[in-house]
């Protein structure tokens, strides 16, 4: 079975998943070089909030630390949320962050005065359950009656339901 993990912030599939812990470690190292203790504290608070917000019953493996984690957010969304904390505190430092982490968060979408990221993140609620998209093996439910669950080579579609001969006879009486 093949699964796709969905980011709890943008609801897009997460490719090459890097966990929040690894990203936070990198952000912490970067911010410690800037001697911005108060900002580092605000980032740590935001990190804890995000960890709780994107926590799910599902999980996946981080490609960096190889650990199984249940906090599902794509690196772009996580780093954008951290970028907003830095931007609120120091615009110049936010530009350095953007360049260092190789994201262009301030590119304009052209349709509004909001940036593309602000447009995506202005949704009224982001309290979604992650979705796992799985490929089903077709043999499992192939030739199974949708009423009784028995296997049959003679299923007939009756009003949108695939029924075996016995279930069709029960309906006729």
N, C-alpha and C positions, 0 to 999 in steps of 0.2 A: 504494500500500500504506500502510495506517495502522498505526502502532506505538504501544505503550504501554510506557513505561519503568517498571521495578519497583525500588523502594528495596531496597537490599541489607541494610538493618537490620530493617525491619518487613514487608517483602515485599508492600507495598501499592503501587498505581499512584501515580506522582509526577505531580502536577498543578502547572503553573506552576513548573517546575524552577528553583531557584536553586542555583548550584554552591557547593561547600564553600569555595572561595577567596573568593567574595563574602561568604558568611556569616562566615568567619573575619575578613575585613577589618572588618566591622561589629562583631563581638565584640571585636576588638583595639582599635578606637577607643573602645568603651565602657569596656573594662577599663583603658585607659591613663588615663582620666579619674578612675579610682578610686585611683590610685597604689598598686596592688597588684602589685608587680613579680614576686614569687614565684608568685603565682596566675597572672599572665600567662604565665610560663614553663611552668607546669603545663598551661595551656590550649593553648599552642603544641605541647607534647609530645602531648597528646591529639589535637590536630588532625592531626599527622603520622601518628599511629597510625590514626586514622579514614580518612585519605586512602589509606593502604595497604590497610586492611581492606575498604573499599568500592570499590576499583579493580576494573575489569572490562575485558573485551575489547570490550564495547559502550560506547557513549557517547551523549550527547545535548547539546543546546545550552542554555546558561544564558540565562534571560530578562533578566538584568541586564547581564552583560558581553558577551553574544552570542558567547561562545567555546564551542568544542566541548570537552567534558571527559569523562573516562572514570571519574570518581569519582561513583558514583550513590548518593545518600542524600537523602531528602526533608528539607526544612528542619526539620520537627518533630523528626525523629529526631536530626539533627545537633545542633540546639540543646538537646535533652534530654541528650545525652551531655556537652555542655559544661556544662549546668546541674548535672549530677552532680558534676563537678570543682569547681565553685564551691560547691555545697552542702556538700561534704566539707570545704571550707576555711572558709567563712563563711556561716552561715545567713541573716543579714540581707542580705548582698550577693546571695545566691541569690534572695531575694524581690524585690530591686530588678531583677535580671536578668530574672526571670519577668515582671515588670510592663513593663519597658522593651521586651522582645522580644515582648510580647503573647501569652504562652502561659501556661496554667494547668496546670503540671506536677504540682501537689500536690492536685488534686481527687481525692477518693476514689471508687473504683468501687462500693463498697457491699457487695461480696461477700467481701472479704478486707481485711486490714489494709494490704495493699500499695496503692499508688496505681495508677491505670489504666496509667500509663506503666511502672511497675516490673513490673506483671503482664505486659505485652507484652514487656518486655525481659529476663525471667528465663528465656528459652528456653535449653536446655543448649548449643546451638551456633547461631551465626548465620553460619556459613560456607556461604552459599548462592550459587548462580550466578544472576545476574539473568535474568529471563524477558522476552522480547519477545513480546508478543501481537500478531500480525499478522492482518489480514484477507486471505485468499487470494482472488485473482480466480478465480471459479468456472470460467471458460472454460479455464484452464490444464490442469486435470486431468479435465475433463468428457469422458466417452466414451473414456477411456484404459484399456486392459486392464491390470490390476494384475500380470499375469504377464510379458507381453512388452513392455508400454508402447506398443503400437500403438493408433492411434485406430480406434474401431469404433462403428457405430451400433447394433450388436446385442450389447451386453454382457448377460451373464446372471450373477446372483448365485449362486455355487456355494460353499456352506459359508462364507459371509462374504467371499468374494473375487469381484470383478467380472472375468469372463473373456470374451475374444472367442471367436468360433466356432472358430478354429484351435487355441487353447489348450484349449478344451473337448474338441475331438477328440483332442488329444494325451493328455489325461487318461483318456479312454475306452479307449485301446489299452493 
